[in-house]
Amino acid sequence: MNEQPYPEVPKLTPEDLAKQKARSKALGLVLGALVILFFIVTIAKLGGNVWNREL
């Protein structure tokens, strides 16, 4: 009963870490662009007068 509950995680090389970091940055940029796109589409559907309304 001395088995580990999870298998051992392999060590990442500096090259693997660089690739992982690049993928993370790309994914972050894509998600940020998607948020901006949704915002623009929402404003376009509501119309330009959404900025001129009384609060």
DADA-V595098 format. One record per residue. N is the residue number from 0. RES is the residue in three letters. PSI is psi in degrees with one decimal (* if undefined). D_FIRST is the distance of its C-alpha to the first C-alpha in Angstrom with 2 decimals. Layout:
n	res	psi	d_first
N	RES	PSI	D_FIRST
N	RES	PSI	D_FIRST
This chain:
n	res	psi	d_first
0	MET	25.6	0.00
1	ASN	17.9	3.79
2	GLU	144.5	5.49
3	GLN	145.0	8.66
4	PRO	-26.0	10.20
5	TYR	148.7	13.36
6	PRO	158.5	14.66
7	GLU	136.1	16.60
8	VAL	129.3	20.17
9	PRO	147.9	22.87
10	LYS	137.0	25.51
11	LEU	139.2	28.86
12	THR	162.5	31.98
13	PRO	-33.9	35.12
14	GLU	-42.4	36.66
15	ASP	-40.0	33.85
16	LEU	-38.6	34.14
17	ALA	-40.9	37.91
18	LYS	-41.9	37.59
19	GLN	-40.4	35.22
20	LYS	-40.6	37.71
21	ALA	-40.6	40.60
22	ARG	-39.6	38.96
23	SER	-42.9	38.29
24	LYS	-43.0	41.93
25	ALA	-43.5	43.21
26	LEU	-40.1	41.24
27	GLY	-41.7	42.54
28	LEU	-41.8	46.08
29	VAL	-44.4	45.84
30	LEU	-40.0	44.58
31	GLY	-41.6	47.31
32	ALA	-36.9	49.92
33	LEU	-40.0	48.80
34	VAL	-45.2	49.22
35	ILE	-41.4	52.68
36	LEU	-45.5	53.61
37	PHE	-39.4	52.69
38	PHE	-46.2	54.72
39	ILE	-42.8	57.72
40	VAL	-40.6	57.62
41	THR	-45.7	57.42
42	ILE	-39.6	60.41
43	ALA	-39.4	62.31
44	LYS	-35.1	61.81
45	LEU	-25.8	62.85
46	GLY	162.7	65.90
47	GLY	-20.0	67.35
48	ASN	-2.6	68.71
49	VAL	-25.6	65.30
50	TRP	-21.8	66.00
51	ASN	9.0	69.42
52	ARG	158.8	68.44
53	GLU	144.5	69.06
54	LEU	*	66.11
